[in-house]
């Protein structure tokens, strides 16, 4: 397993593959360490589905297992013919795409203003929310945002040379409210080292583990010891402030919010792709959900309702309730207008909500 994991660049991928391979090896051991083949891997795929794994999770696990078997075969740890047969197992064909979550402009404004920026922690968290929702950063990328990385280009503030996923480097123009949040935090925290990360620990150095001090007693405790510790704090901070507003939200939802709000305001697709750091334009399109129009959905064009009155699609989308019109009834395969007398002769089979 070590050979497979050491060949991966991403720490997140390493963690996911290790969990997948641990599950596979446990299942294989339970089967009596049988000879591997495509048929046996298909059994494992079916076993994962029966235990509630989604399509994406199953496909990722199969990818990890295939890589593991390929590495094992290359190092003469398993028979090459067994590996060749097992590698033929196919992923589950995925159709459609998950919708994901995002905020409206008003919700994002409320969220960014939710922390009490007169306190050290609140000021830091406001900067955090502004960078996630106003610049589209991943939570792990916050560790690379320094005071020196905020520079001016062509008369505006830019987050320059940010190294992101797969070591891709990009620069992100930031708006005035993002720069103001960064400036307020750097002034309150008194971070002057241009190479030090801006997102740092806040707390009380003299308090024991697990104890919280008052807001006015908190001070800056320096950078986070690990990237995982930073990401966990980002997750907790976003969940805390969003939860106070009654919103269930994760840090990556703010990245999606940034993309959707920029697109709806007229931003070009290629520019959004560059600022998000996506290698493929199709990935950006998945974030935007451009296949669905929530402002004018197809269902809005079907002029049906439960009050028995026909109306035009324009009045439905505008929310106008007409005062007169033909009543609608369906008899057999024909739809036609009926009089109140005929309608009264038939038993009432209507569905009341």
KEDRENRO-446552 format. One record per residue: x, y, z of N, C-alpha, C, CB in turn; residue in one letter. Coordinates in pm, whole numbers, plus 50000, padded with zeros to 5 digits. Glycine has a CB too. Example, Ala and Ser with C-alpha at 12.3 -4.5 7.8 and 13.67 -1.06 7.14 Angstrom:
# residues 2
513194943150780512304955050780513204967050780511314955350905a512854977550708513674989450714512905000350787514084994050572s
***
This chain:
# residues 353
500834988050000500005000050000500865012650000499065000050121x502005012050068502875023750078503345028349941504075020550167x503615018849850504065022349716502995030349644504425009749635x501745026149658500645033249593500445047149651499355025149606x500435048249783500175061149848501315070949825499945059249997x502535066149824503685075149803503715080849662504985067849832x503035074449571502995079549434501955090349410502755068449340x501225094049514500185104249503500695117549553498915100149580x500365128249483500835141549522499945148049626500925150549401x498635146049614497695152949702497545145649835496335154149634x497635153049943497435147150076496005142450094497795157250185x495055149450035493655145450045493415132249971492735156449987x494045130849852493895118549776494545106849851494515119949637x495675109449913496335098949992495425094050104497655104150050x494785103350175493915099650285492705091650235493455112050361x492125096050123490955089050068491335075150017490325097349956x492465074249946492895061249893493225051450005494105063049801x493835056450111494185047550223492915041550285494985055250331x491895049950304490635044950360489995034650266489655056550386x490035037450134489445028250037490205014950034489445034549898x491525015650039492325003350034492194995350164493795006650007x492075002150277491844995050403490534987250397491825004950522x489484993550342488194986650328488304974650234487114996450277x489004976650124489144965750027489914953950086489844970649902x491024956750153491834946050210491074938550320493154951750265x490254945950396489444939450499488404930250435488744949950587x487774935050326486804926650254487504914450194486104934650142x488664916350134489404905350071489804894850175490654910749999x490234899450292490594890250399489364882250444491194897850519x488214888850450486994881950488486554871550386485894891950508x487004873250261486694863550156487694852050151486654870550021x488664852250244489654841550247490834843850155489024828750213x491114856650122492234860050033492174852049903493574857350103x490974851749845490764844249721491544850349606489264843749686x491744842549499492434847649380491614858949320492674836249275x492274869749287491584881449234491284879649086492404894049258x490144884849047489734884548906488684895448886489174870348865x488294897248762487254907148735485954903248805487014908448582x485644890448808484404885948872484414889149022484214870848851x485564887249087485654890149230485564905049257486954884549287x486194913049171486094927649188484674932649163487064934849094x483964926149072482554929649052481734926449178481974922148930x482094915449246481434912349373481704923249477481904898649426x482934928049479483274938749574482504951549541484804941549574x482384954449413481614966249372480164965049418481674968149219x479584953149399478194951049443478084951849595477684937349393x479094946949664479104947549811479104962149859480344940049868x479874970549795479904984749833478554991349810480994992149754x477904987849699476604993849670475554989449774476144989949529x475624976549814474674971749914474864978550048474804956749931x476074983050076476354989450204476215004650197477754985650252x475545009550094475145023450090476125033250031474835027650223x477165028549965478105037949904477515043849776479445030949874x477745056649758477265063249638478125059949517477215078149659x477665064349401478375061249277479785067049276477585066449157x479915079449319481235085849319482195078849413481115100649357x481705074849532482545068049629482985054449578481805066549763x482075047149512482425034049456483465035549347481185027049400x483285045149259484235047149149485605051149199483705057649052x485645059649302486935063449359487625051349422486755074649464x486845042949492487415031049554487955021449449486365023949640x487235019649340487705010849233488975016349168486625009049127x489055029449154490275035549100491455033049191490075050749080x491235034249322492305031549419492735016949414491855035249561x491775007949405492094993549402492844990049275490804985049413x492424995549163493124992649036494574997349042492414999348918x494785009249097496145014349108496975005549203496135029049158x496355001449312497034992749408497434979449343496134990149531x496524973349267496824960649202497884962249094495564954749142x497854973449024498864975848921500254977248984498514988548841x500324984649095501614986049164502094972749221501494996349276x501154964949275501514952049331502034942549222500324945749402x501414943049104501874934648993503244939048943500864935048879x503464952048934504754957148888505894953348982504704972348873x505574951649110506594948049209506574933049243506404956249335x505914925049156505874910349169505284905749304507274904749153x504314913249355503664909549480502424900949457503284921949559x501824901949339500704893349302500924888449159499334900849314x500214878049122500364872348988499894882448883499584859148976x500664883948778500344893848675499044890548604501474894748574x498734877448585497494873848517496274876948603497514858948481x496404875048734495304878748824495054893848818495614874448969x496144901448821496014916048817495394920648687497374922648836x495804914548576495274918348445493774915948438495974910548335x493314904748496491884901848496491134911548586491634887548540x491664914048706490974922748801490904937148752491674922248937x491904941348675491924955248628490844958248525493274958348568x490164948048477489124950048377487794954548438488904937248299x487694954648571486454959048634486194973548598486514957148787x484954976548567484594989948520483934998048630483674989148399x484045011048616483345020148708481855020148680483905034548696x481105025148774479665027048754479455039348667478915028648891x478615038048565478315049348479477445059348554477605044748349x477945071648566477215082048638476445090748540478185090748721x475195093148571474345101748487473825113248572473165093748425x473865125048513473435136848587474545142148676472205133748670x474235152348752475215158548841474525163548966475945170148770x475235162849077474685168049202474595183249196475545163549322x473595188249262473325202549253474265210849340471895205349293x474525206449463475375214349551474585225749615476565219849475x475265233349701474625244549771475355257449737474615242149924x474605268349740475185281549724474275291749790475415284849575x474795303849807474045314549872473625325049770474885321049982x472575332349804472225344149727473155355549769470735348049748x473095366449695473935377949728473585383449866473775388949622x472295383849898471865388850029472345379750141470345390250034x472275366650119472735357250221474245358350243472365343050183x474985359950134476435361350146476795374150221477095361350008x476055384950194476295397550265476045395950415475405408650209x474965389150450474655386750591475715378050658473285380350606x476195368050585477185358850642478505366050669477415347050548x478965373950575480235380950593480155391050706480645388050463x478985396850726478815406550834478435400050967477765416550797x478285386750968477865379851091478895380451203477545365551060x480215378451176481185378951288481285392751350482565374451240x481545393251479481755405851549483195410351521481485404351703x483365419251423484715422851379485415432551475484665429051241x484755435851587485455443851688486315435051778484435451751774x486135421751767486975412451842488025406451748486105401051907x489075400951806490165395451725489685383651642491335391251815x488975374351705488495362551632487465366451526487875352451728x486555375551561485545379751466486135386751346484555388651533x487155394951367487805401951257488505391951165488805412351310x489145381851225489795371451145488775363551064490595361951235x487655360051127486645352051059485975359950946485605347251158x485825373050964485245380950856486175380950735484985395450902x487495381650757488445380650648488355366950581489865383250698x488225356450663488105342850611486895341650519487985332850727x485725346350563484505345250484484585353750358483305349550568x485255365250367485405373950250486285367350145485995387550291x487345360450187488235353850091487575341650027489535349650161x486785334250105486125322550049484985326449956485595313650161x484135335650000482965339449921483215350549822481865343450011x484255358549844484525369849755485705368049664484745382049835x486485357149682487615354549594487655339949548488925357949665x486775331549602486665317849555487805308649595486565317849409x488435311149710489555302849752489075289449807490385310149857x489915279349793489735266849866490225269150009490495254949797x489715261350104490095263850243491565261050268489245255350337x492155251150198493565248450215494455259350159493905235450150x493935267150064494725277850003494905289750096494085282349874x494105290450202494245301450298495615301350365493145300550404x496235289550375497555288550438498615295650356497945273950458x498345298150228499335304250139499075319050114499345296950006x498005324350175497725338750161498525346350265496185341650177x499445354650220500285362750308500055377550281501775359150289x500585385550369500465400050349501195404350222501035407750470x502295397550192503065401050072502405396649943504415395050080x501445387449951500785382749829499665392049784500225368849850x499325402049865498325411949827499055423849766497445416349950x498995425149635499735435449564498815442549464500955429449492x499295453749413498535461349314499015457949173498655476349340x498055455949085498325453648944497335461848863498225438548909x497875470548778497045478948691495995486748770496355470348585x496405491848885495545500748963494525493849050494855509748872x494645480549070493705473749157494445463349240492565467149075x493785458749350494405449049439494215434949384493815450249580x495295427249391495315413649335496025404449434496025413449195x495465392549450496125381849524497015374449424495085371949595x498325376549431499225372249324499885358849358500295382849299x500115351149252500925338849257500485329249367502375342349277x499185326849372498655317149469498825303149412497145320049502x499475294449486499685280549443498525272149496501055274949494x497775266349405496585258849443496695244049415495405264249373x495585238249380495495223749358496375219549241494035219549333x497025208049256497945202649155499065212549123497175199149028x499405220849221500515230349211500325240549098501825222849190x499075243249062498805253448962498835267249027497435251048893x499515276548964499675290149015498715299548943501135295048999x498005307849019497085317448959497095330349040495655311548950x496615341048979496435353849048494955357549043497315365048984x494445363249153493015365949166492795380749197492385357049276x492205388449106491805402149140490745401749249491275409649014x490905410049351489955410149462489235423549466490665407449598x487995423149513487175435349520487515443449643485685431849519x486895454949654487195464049764486845458349900486475476849745x485715451149910485315446150042486245435150091483865440950038x486815427149998487785416950037489065423450087488085407449918x489525433650017490755440550059490545447650192491195450749952x489365453350213489075459950341489115450050456487715466950335x488535438150436488545427950541489965423550573487705415750498x490815422250470492215418450492492965429550565492915415350358x492725441750524493405453250585493005454750732493085466150508x491705453150762491255454250901491885443450989489725453150908x491975431350936492565420351013494055422251035492325407050943x494775426350931496225428350947496505439651045496875431350811x495615449851048495815460751143495525456551286494945472451106x494435449051307494085444751442495055434251495492665439351444x495475424951410496375414251454497835418751460496255402451361x498135429851393499485435251387500475425651321499955438751526x499985418451224500875409851145501645418751048500075398751067x502965418951061503805427550978504715419650886504625436551065x504945406950919505805398550835505085395450704506195385350909x505645399850593504995398150463504965383650417505685406650360x505745374850480505765360850442504935352150535507195355750438x504435357850643503635350150739502205348450687503625357150878x501585336850709500205334950666499265344350741499765320350687x498265349350673497325358650736496365351350829496545366250629x495935339350791494995331950874495775324450981494125322150788x495695329351106496465323551215495555320151333497585333051259x496135313051429495365308851547495065320851637496135298051626x493875320351696493455330451793492985323251918492325339551734x493445327552034493035321252159493785327052277493265306252153x493815319752388494495324152509495625314452542493505325352628x496835319452542497995310852562498045304952702499265318652535x497495311652801497615307252941496505297652983497605319253032x495565294852894494455285952929494785271752886493125290752864x494315262152962494545248152930493745243652810494205239453049x494055231552764493405225952646491905224152670494055212552607x491125228852573489675227252582488975238552653489365214552649x489705247752714489075259052784489065271252695489795262052916x487975278552697487845290652617487845302852708486545290252532x488555313152665488595325452742487645335652680490045331052748x487525346952741486655357452689487265363352562486425368452795x486385369052480486845374552352487915385252371485675380352276x487715393552473488675404552493490015399652547488085414952589x490075387052593491335381652644492135374052539491045372552761x491545372152421492215364252318493345372252254491205359852212x494315364852205495455371052137495865362152020496655373152235x496785366951940497275359551826498295349151872497895369051721x498075336451832498945325651877499885320451769498105314351928x499855326551651500765322551545500125313151444501985315951604x500885308651345500355299951239499905286351293501405297951130x499035279851219498585266451255499715256451233497335262451173x499835246451322500955237051311500885228251187501005228351433x499685225051142499515216551023498415222350935499185201851064x498435218150809497395222450717496045216650757497735218450574x496055204450809494805198150853494165206050966495055183750897x494965210751061494435218751172493815231651120495535221851274x494445237851021493895250250962492575247350893494895256450862x492515236650815491295233450741490135230250836491535221650647x490435223550946489395220451043488855233151109489925210851150x489725242651138489285255251198488445263251098490485263551245x488825263050970488045269850868486645263750861488735268850730x486575250450864485275243750858484415247550978485465228450853x485005247551098484245250951218483765265451213485105248751343x484605274451167484235288651164483085291151067485445297251125x483155285050948482075286850850480775280950902482445280250715x480855268950958479645262551011479045270651125479965248251059x479895276451209479425284251323478635296551278480605288551411x479215304451190478565316951150477365314451058479565326151079x477455304250973476305301050888475185295150972476715291150777x475535286951071474515281151158473765291551237475145271351252x474445302451275473775313251348472705319951263474795323551394x472835318751130471845324351039470845313950992472535330650920x470955301851046470045291151007470375284950873468665296351003x471665285350834472085280150704473055268650725472745291350617x472835257550656473745246150659474745247950547472965232450645x476005250450581476975254650481478345248950512477035269950474x479085245550406480475241050416481355251150343480655226650355x482655251550372483545261250306483485260850154484955259050351x483395248750096483405247849950482145253549888483575233449907x481055254249966479835260349915480035275349889478685258250013x480925281649964481225295749940481995297649811482005301650057x482845288149776483545288549648482555287449532484585277249639x481555278649547480515277349446479675290049440479625265049476x479415296049556478665308649561479385319549484478445313049705x480705320449503481515330449430481335328749280483015329149468x481415316349231481315313849088479935317449034481625299249058x478875313449106477525315749058477155330549061476535307849140x477545337649166477225351849173477985359749068477535357349312x479255356049044480035362848941479435360548803481485358248943x478995348348777478405345148647477075352348627478205330048633x476225352348731474925358748718475045373848703474065355548839x476165379648749476385393948734477055397548602477235399048849x477265387548515477815390248383479265386348366477675404448352x479855379448463481255375448451481445365348340481755369848582x482565366348269482855357048160483275343548217483955362748068x482845332948150483105319448197484605316648207482445309248104x485375321348108486815318748108487505326048223487425322947974x487045338148256487645345648366487345339048500487125360248365x486125333848515485775326748638486625314148651484275323148640x486835307148539487685295248540489105298648586487715288748401x489655309648536491015313548573491125316848721491475325548489x490145324048774490235327848916489985316049008489225338948946x489205306248964488975294249045490145284549037487695287349002x490945285548930492085276548914491695263048859492765274649045x490615262348781490195249748720491005247148594488685249948688x491455234748577492185231048456491235229448338492975218148477x489985225648366489005223148261487825232548275488545208548263x487345237548162486185246348163484935238748206485975252648025x484895225748179483715217748218483565217248369483825203648161x484675217548442484595217748589483915230548636486005216548651x484275241748575483645254448610482155254248578484315266048536x481795248148466480385247248428479595238948528480245241348289x480225228748587479555220848689479265229348813480405208648728x480215238248847479995247248960478815256448934481255255448988x478705260948810477705271048779476325265048759478105278648655x476265252248724474965246248696474255253348584474095246448820x474975255948473474435263948364473325256848288475525267648269x473105243948313472055236848244470665239948300472305222048250x470595246048417469315248848481469145263948500469195241548617x467955268748463467625282848483466605283648595467075289448351x467035288348713466145288848828465255301248827466955288448956x465585310948742464765322948734463525320648645465585334648680x463715312748539462605309948448462645295048416462695318648318x462165287048507462215272448493461105267848399462085265648630x461295256348330460245251248241458905249248310460685238148181x458925245348438457655243048508456855255948524457925236948645x457545267448522456825280248533455985283148409457815291648557x456285276548298455595279248172454335270848155456535276748055x454095261548248452895253048241451825259348328453205238348287x450795264548264449815272848335448735264548403449165282648239x449125256248498448175248348576448265252348722448445233348560x447145250348794447115253548936445965245848999446955268948959x445835247049130444845239149203443525246349225445415234949334x443375258549172442095265349192441165263549073442325280049218x441615255348973440755252148860440625263248760439425248548908x441525273048761441435284548671442655284748581441305297848750x442405285248450443515286148355444095300248359443055282548212x445405301148339446055314248336447205313648239446545318548477x447675325148198448785325748103450095323248174448815339348030x451125318048101452435316248164453005328948223453395310648064x452685340548158453205353248210452635356348347452895364648113x451335353348366450715356248496451205346548602449195355548485x451555333948562452075324348658453425328748708452165310448595x454315332548615455655336748657455625349748734456565338148536x454605358148706454505370848778453755369648909453825381048691x453145357948933452415355849057451055362349058453205360849172x450435365048938449145371748929448035361348933449035380248799x447045363449016445915354249027444715360248953445565351549177x444295353748842443185359348765441865357848838443095352648628x440905366148801439585365948866438575358348784439075380048890x438875355548657437915348148574438675339348477436975357848498x437975329648419438605320648322437825307848316440085317848359x438175299248221437475286548204437965276648307437675280948063x437055268848361437465258448454438005246648375436285254048545x438905238948436439575227948368439155214748431441105229648372x438745205348350438465191948399438975181948296436945189848425x439235169648341439755159348253438845147248264441235155748288x438255142948150437385131248147437955121748042435895135148115x438345109848084438945100447990440215106347934437955096847877x440275107347801441465112847734441225127047686441875104047617x440065133047720439745146247667439655156347780438435145947587x440195168247753440095179247848439185189747788441495185147883x438215194647865437305204647810436715212547926436185197947725x436075223847893435405231747992434055225548026435225246147944x433625226348150432355220348192431555230848266432585207948282x430235228648265429365237648339429315233448485427955237848278x428895242248570428785239148712427715228548737428475251748792x426655227948654425585218348673426085204148652424425221248578x426845201948542427385188648515428405184748620428005188048376x429165194348662430195191348762429555187248894431105203548784x428385192848926427725189649052427155175649053426635199649080x426855169748929426265156548923427285145448951425635154548789x428555148248936429585138148955430135138649098430715140248852x430545127049152431125127149287432445135049290431365112749336x432725140649404433925148749418435155139549438433785158649537x436015139049337437245131149345438485140049340437295120849232x438305152449372439415161749363440395159449479438905176249364x441605163549453442665162349554442825175549623444015157849491x442555175749754442645188149830443975188449905441445189549929x444705199349892445995201049961445825209150087447025207949869x
***
